[in-house]
Amino acid sequence: MKTVVTKGGIMTWINTRENKFINEHFKDNTVLEQKQLTERETYIASNLVTRGILDKNIDQKQVTYKLNMNNMVR
């Protein structure tokens, strides 16, 4: 388990699978498209959106995810 600080300053716990997902897809501040993800990764991403760790943007049926972390802590 690891703690992550979101932009709002809230510390949130993430498990090993979520940490691996973040490390694989968000090494630099990139935008991740949902069509690049498997069904399992989409489920993990939706859980992270619910907890405020990822931002989800929908633009004309195209879903993207962006990391919502406090840059001062990371």
N, C-alpha and C positions, 0 to 999 in steps of 0.2 A: 504494500500500500504506500502511496505517496500523496503528499498534499500539493495542491495547486492553488495559486491566488488569482482570482478573476479580476477584471477591471474594477469592479465595485469594492475590491479589497476583502472579499469573502474567501476564507480558506475552505477548500473542498477536497475531500479524499477521492482518489481514483485508484482503481485496482490495477493489477498487472496487465491485463488485456487492454484496458483503456490507455495505459501508459505506453504500451508497445504501439498501439494505433497512432497515438499522437507523435511519438518519436519517428515512426515510419513516414507519415504523411505531412508533418508540419515541421521539418527541420529548419527551414527559413519561413518567414511570414508569407506563406503562399495561400492561394485560394484553391480549394479542392472541389472538383465537380462530382456530383453524386453518380453519374453514369460510369465513373472510373472505379466505383466501389462494388464489392461483392454484397450479397444479401446480409451476411454477418457483419461486415464493416458498416453498412448502412444502419443496422440496428444499434451498433455501438455509437455511431455518430449521432443518432437521434436521442440516445440516452444522455450523451454529453451536451446536446443542445438543451435538453430539459433541465439539466443541472447548471447551465450557464457557462460551461467551459468552451463551447463552440457557438458561433453565430451562424444561423441558417438564413440564406437569402434566396428568394424565389423570383426569377425574372423570366417571364414568358415560358413556363414549363421547364426551365433550366434551374436546377437546385444546386447551390454551392455552399460550402462550409468554410468558415474562417475562424482562426483561433481567437478566443476572447480572453486573453491573459494580460495581466499587468506587466508591461515590459520592464518596469523598474525592478521587479522581483526575479524575473526569469533570467 
